[in-house]
């Protein structure tokens, strides 16, 4: 039973960390590099 509780605690901590990291990355900041570029015709 002690092992089962420790496993549940470890799983809960892992899920909590994953959730926190997922929501931490959400933001309305546009990317600083990459994206679309204007097409310039070759001459």
Phi and psi in degrees as GROMACS dihedral restraints (atoms count N, CA, C in turn):
[ dihedral_restraints ]
;  ai    aj    ak    al  type     phi  dphi    fc
    3     4     5     6     1   -64.5    20    10
    4     5     6     7     1   -40.0    20    10
    6     7     8     9     1   -65.2    20    10
    7     8     9    10     1   -39.7    20    10
    9    10    11    12     1   -62.7    20    10
   10    11    12    13     1   -42.4    20    10
   12    13    14    15     1   -65.8    20    10
   13    14    15    16     1   -40.4    20    10
   15    16    17    18     1   -64.9    20    10
   16    17    18    19     1   -39.5    20    10
   18    19    20    21     1   -64.8    20    10
   19    20    21    22     1   -42.4    20    10
   21    22    23    24     1   -64.8    20    10
   22    23    24    25     1   -39.5    20    10
   24    25    26    27     1   -63.4    20    10
   25    26    27    28     1   -44.4    20    10
   27    28    29    30     1   -63.4    20    10
   28    29    30    31     1   -40.2    20    10
   30    31    32    33     1   -65.5    20    10
   31    32    33    34     1   -41.5    20    10
   33    34    35    36     1   -63.9    20    10
   34    35    36    37     1   -41.2    20    10
   36    37    38    39     1   -64.0    20    10
   37    38    39    40     1   -42.2    20    10
   39    40    41    42     1   -64.4    20    10
   40    41    42    43     1   -42.1    20    10
   42    43    44    45     1   -65.9    20    10
   43    44    45    46     1   -40.9    20    10
   45    46    47    48     1   -62.6    20    10
   46    47    48    49     1   -42.0    20    10
   48    49    50    51     1   -66.5    20    10
   49    50    51    52     1   -41.7    20    10
   51    52    53    54     1   -63.5    20    10
   52    53    54    55     1   -40.3    20    10
   54    55    56    57     1   -66.0    20    10
   55    56    57    58     1   -42.6    20    10
   57    58    59    60     1   -63.3    20    10
   58    59    60    61     1   -41.9    20    10
   60    61    62    63     1   -67.9    20    10
   61    62    63    64     1   -34.9    20    10
   63    64    65    66     1   -66.5    20    10
   64    65    66    67     1   -44.6    20    10
   66    67    68    69     1   -77.5    20    10
   67    68    69    70     1   -23.6    20    10
   69    70    71    72     1   -67.4    20    10
   70    71    72    73     1   -34.6    20    10
   72    73    74    75     1   -76.4    20    10
   73    74    75    76     1   -11.2    20    10
   75    76    77    78     1   -79.0    20    10
   76    77    78    79     1   126.1    20    10
   78    79    80    81     1  -167.1    20    10
   79    80    81    82     1   160.7    20    10
   81    82    83    84     1  -100.5    20    10
   82    83    84    85     1    37.0    20    10
   84    85    86    87     1   -92.8    20    10
   85    86    87    88     1   122.1    20    10
   87    88    89    90     1   -67.9    20    10
   88    89    90    91     1   154.4    20    10
   90    91    92    93     1   -63.6    20    10
   91    92    93    94     1   144.2    20    10
   93    94    95    96     1   -88.1    20    10
   94    95    96    97     1   -20.0    20    10
   96    97    98    99     1  -133.4    20    10
   97    98    99   100     1   162.8    20    10
   99   100   101   102     1    77.3    20    10
  100   101   102   103     1  -158.8    20    10
  102   103   104   105     1    92.0    20    10
  103   104   105   106     1  -162.5    20    10
  105   106   107   108     1   -84.0    20    10
  106   107   108   109     1   145.7    20    10
  108   109   110   111     1  -124.0    20    10
  109   110   111   112     1   151.9    20    10
  111   112   113   114     1   -68.1    20    10
  112   113   114   115     1   140.7    20    10
  114   115   116   117     1   -86.3    20    10
  115   116   117   118     1   125.2    20    10
  117   118   119   120     1  -107.5    20    10
  118   119   120   121     1   128.7    20    10
  120   121   122   123     1   -68.5    20    10
  121   122   123   124     1   140.4    20    10
  123   124   125   126     1   -74.3    20    10
  124   125   126   127     1   140.3    20    10
